Amino acid sequence: MPTRYGPRIIMYATLHVTREPGIARVTLDNPPVNVLGVALMTDLRDLLTALRDDDEVRVIVFDSADPEFFIAHVDMTVTPDSLAGLAATAPAGVNVFQALGEMLRHQPQVTIVKLAGKARGGGAEFVAAADMAFAAIGRAGLGQVEALMGIVPGGGGTQYLAGRVGRNRALEVVLGADLFDAETAERYGWINRALPADELDAFVDRLARNIAALPDGVIEAAKRAIVPADLGEGLLREHDAWAGLIGRPAAARLIGGGLAHGAQTREGERDLEGLLRHLPA
């Protein structure tokens, strides 16, 4: 879908972008389950870059074209070679997955996730990197499933979680590797608010329009005053922890086994935790 930014038309393979006064609405659309692969990461990076200096956009709202999945997780088939282009442009001190989260965390606009489906792994990291997230009761789910693949979160998740829910609950999320419902995620502080599914759209729309209608300078002042924490050292520790595990035989066996038994298919992703816990030895 074409989207106008000033005089240019920008096309995205995995995003649909619409605009109204003060708001850019971004719908993720990367079938079959919205995995966070090279194409989606590239489109999100390019979109955030295009919007960064756009004074006409004050709020960015992210949702999904798929009612079941926001972002399933990082594409389990990515390789260092396939990530080379993104790696070449990543800032020093972060890997390609962390770079996307940090870009979102430092976006000058207010960023809001409208979560109506599941977000695991890199998808849950994206949700936690946004300024605000609102989730549908009975439909949304959040989880850091990486431990069941023999690794730990490597896209900022350990740091974002610790900041949002505290160390003890971050360890529960990472090592328990369960899918959390919207109400528990709200109680933990992982998201702003859990809402009845039939109220989610109207609530987020009203909030986004109210923020976009604020007087000039208010959003910028608030974001200058309430700054994202400096996670540089923590992100380095996270990357080292992830990198120390991803090359081990257990990770290759679990990731390969997951793909062989239905991961990244709609049926397999509905209970990815169960699928990974019950892989044949």
N, C-alpha and C positions, 0 to 999 in steps of 0.2 A: 504494500500500500504506500503510495507516495505521501511524503510529509514535507511541508514547506518550512524551511528555516531561512528567513530573510528571502533573498532572491534565488536560493538554490533548492532543488528537489533532491532529497536523499532517500534511497531505497534500502530497505533492510530485508534480509532473507528470513529472519526468524522473529521479527518484531512488527507489530502494527502500531503506528503512532498517530494519534489525533490530537488536535489542539482546540482549546477554547480560551477565552481571555484569561491569561495568567497561569494556565494549567496545561501541561503535556500529559496525555494519558498513553501509557505504554503497555501493550498487551503482548505477552510472550507467547510464541507459537512455533514450537520446534517438535513436531510429532516424531514418534508416537507418544512420548511421555515427558517432553520438555527436559531432556538431559542437558546439563551445562557442558556442552562441547565447544570445540574451537569456533564454530559458526556463531553460536549464541554469545559466547564471551566476546568475540570480535565485534558483533553488532552492539552489544551493551557498552563496550568501551567506546566505540565510535559515536553512539548516541550521547553518552554522558559528555564526551568531548565537545560535540556539536552544541549541546545545551549549556555548557559551562559559562560561556560569555553571552548568552542570549538573555538580555534584560527583560524581554517580554514574557519569559517563563519564570514563575515564582515557585511553582509546586510541580513535582513529577509524581504521578500515581502509577504504580506497577500492578498489573493483574495478569491473569492467564487466560488464553483461549480454551484451555482444557479444564473442565470443571473438576477433574479428579487430581490434577497435578499442577502445582505452581512451577517449581523446578524439581525434578525427581532427585537429582544429585549430579555430581560430576560424571561425565561420560566415562564409563569403565573401560572403554576401548582406546582412550587417548594414549599417545606415546610421546616421549621427549621430542621426536622428530616432528610430530604433528603440532606440538606446542611451540616450536622454535620461533615462529613469526611473532607470537605474543611475547615470548620470553625476551626477544630482542628489544622490545619497546617497554618492558617492565622497568619501573624505577629500581635503583640499587637498594638492596636490603630486603626485598620482598620477592616471592615467587609469583608466577602468573595468576594463581588463584587469589592470593593475598592482594595482588595489585588491583583486581577488580573490586574487592571489598573495600579497600582503602580509597579507591576512587569514588565509590558510592558514599562512603562515610564523610568524605571531604567535599562533596558536591555543594556548590553554593545555594542551590535551590533546596527547598524542603522536600524530602523524599519519603513517600508513603507506600507501603506494601498492603494490598488488599488480598488477603490469603483465604481463598475459598477451597483449596485442595491441599495436597501433601507437599511438603518441602523437606527433603532430607539432605544430609551432607552439605555439598556446596550450595544447595538451594536454601537450607536452613541458615547457612552463613550469610547469604545474600539478604535474607529477611532480617537477620540481626544487625547487619551493616546499615540498613536504612534508618532514617531518623525516627520513623514510627511504623508500627505494623498492627493491623487489626484483622482478626480471624473469625471465621464462621463456625459457630458451635455445631458439632455433629458432622462437620465436613472437613475442617482443616486439621492438619497434623504436622508436627515438627519433630525431627529426629536427627541426631548425629550417629549415623549407622556405621561409621568407619571402623570401629573396633571389631565388628563382625567380619571385616575384610582384612584383618590383621594389621591395620594401620591406625593412625589417629587423625583427627581433622587437620588439614593443612592449608586451609584458605581463610584463616583468621578466626575460625570457630572457637578455638580454645580461649582466645583473648576476648572475643566479643561476649561469649557466654559468661566468663568470669566477671566481666564488668556489669552484665545485666542481672545475673542470678546469684552471684557469689561463688566462691571456690567449691564449697561442699556440693551445691546443686550442679555446678559445672561438671564435677567428677561423676555425679550420678548420671547426667545426660551422656557424657562421653563414654563411660565404662559400662553403664547399664544398657546403652544402645537400644533403647525402646523408642517407640513412636508416642509422642505426647499430644494429648488432645488440646483443643483451644483453651478450655477452661483451666487446665493445669498450667499451660504455658502462661496464661495471664496471671495466675496466682504466684508463679515463680518469678514474674517480671520479664519473661522472655519476649512477650509482646505487650503492647499497650492495653489492649482490651479484646475480650471475646464477646461476640455479638450473635444474636440469632441470625441464622443464614439469610432470612428474608429481610433483615434490616441492615446488612453489611453495606450494600451498595449506597443506600441513601445516607447512611452515617458518614461514609468516607467522602461521598460527593459534597455533603454539606461542609465538612471540615476543610476539604481542599479549597472550596470556593470561598469560605470565610477567611482562610489564610491568604489566598490570592488577592482578596479585596482589601487587605490591610494597607494603611498609608505607606507611602514610599519610605524606605529606610528601616522599617520595623523588623522585617525578616532578617535583613543583613545584620542589624544590631543584635538581634537575639542569637543568631548563629555565631557572631563574634564573642558574645558573652558566655554562651554555653558551648564550649568547644569540645570536639572529640578528644578523648585521651590520647596521649602519645604512646603508641603500642610498639614502637620500633624494636626494643629489646625483646619483648614478648613474642613478636612475630618471628624474629630470628630463632628463638628457642623452639617455637612451634615448628618452623620449617626443618630444623635439625632433627626434631623428634620424628616428624613425618618421613623425612628422607632416610632416616636410619631404619625404617621399617618397610618402606615401599619396595625395596629390592630383595627382601627376604623371601625364601621359598613359600612361607605360609601365606604371604600376601598374594603371590602369583596363583597359588592353589585356590584360595578363597575367592578371589576376583574372577578367575577363569571358571571355577565351579559355579559361581553365581550366574555368570553369563550363560553357561551351558544349561542351567536349570530354570531360566526364565527371567533373570534380571534384565531390565530395560525393555520388557514387554508389559503390556497393560495388566495382564493377569498376575505376573510375577511381582510387579511393583505394588500391587494392592496390599501384600503382606511381605515386603522385602525382608523384614527382620526374621520372620518365620522361615522364609526360604533359606536365608544365609545360616540360621542356627541349625538347620536340619540337612545341610549338605552331606552327601555320602562321604565317608572317611577316605 
